[in-house]
Amino acid sequence: MKREYHKWHSPNLEKEMELLIFGHSGAKVLFFPPRMGRFFDYEDWGVIKALEEKINEGHLQIFCIDSVDTETFYNAHDHPGHRIYRHCQYENYLLNEVFPLMHQVNNNPNVISAGCSLGAYHAVNIAMRHPNLFCKVVGMSGRYDLTVCKGYFDDLLGGYHNDFVYYHMPNQYLKNLHDEALIADIKNLDIVLVIGKDDLFLESNYKLKTILDEKGISYQFNEWDGEAHRAKYWRKMVTIYI
């Protein structure tokens, strides 16, 4: 399996950022790591190995990117306003730095957004905000409004709310979305949501499911037995849904 390591100083984030690329051709997968995860986690956990056949056959090329979650949603030291702004900078890094690299190394027009846990939030959020850039989105074990408390999962912005927060929480902005052109682009996406029946984020998935139904947007919704919120489940999920 072809493997490439990339590192550069991001002008959008003003820090060194790293990523791994697996494969040589096929649909490009922008793969977000789980909560506070790193670009090497899916390789270490055998998730990339689970996709080896599709990668080697040239069906998929995986771009495992880094997160800045410890500077945004899991940063307890800075003001929430700065943290959500930092998240916006992260989106700019993806759009203006990672995407050009993806297109430089692979001219396949098909791009899939995917992630597990908080990575599912990132994957769904960017795909819904910029659906024209993607053909498919896969959210596994995801939470789609980070301001809603559930069990031991707190509001990750401590009650703070502004327009940046609103427009980066899919379960908030999608229900009030009336831009017909944007909705049409979202309808062109192959949307896949996967969640365990005992996962604390199940309600968040049902909320997103209801919103998509109300907008007439088709999707696949898959419930797994148990919590299914671990790498051993994600190794199975990726072979089925990506």
C-alpha angles and dihedrals in degrees: 000000000000111000127186130184120206131186131171142152107266113222090199095053098026092225141087113279128191137197142169128225121204121192139016107248147355133075111347116239118204097204117196118203122235125262111328087346132157134231092255098051098094091050092048092048096050095248092122090046088056088058094044096110094052090045096049092046089056097247096117138026112194124211108195106196133191125247132223093205092131088060095045127025096007097044108108095177104062130065113270090238090061092044095055089044088054088053089054089053088053090056089051089052090054096046098041103033113019096041094053089051091050092052091045094057097036128024094194105130095215116096124180122199113209141162147150128235107338086359087065089057090052092047095049095041096054093042093052092045094046106022093156088070096057141055097194142013127200120192115187120188091346138167115210104191112044092188094066117092118223125171109313092346110101133201097279092214097046097239094311116139136178137141092282090056093046095050093048098052108082094201089056106042100034095060090058096040112127102159100122094199092052092045089051090053091049089051088058091060123098097229119197123182120185124184139159118248090233096042114121087226093062092100091052090053092050089051091054090044090055092049092051090049091052091051093047091243116151122224145153116252118193127184119196126200116262124002094310090189101131138088092257088063095042089055087061096040096055093056090055104038108028 
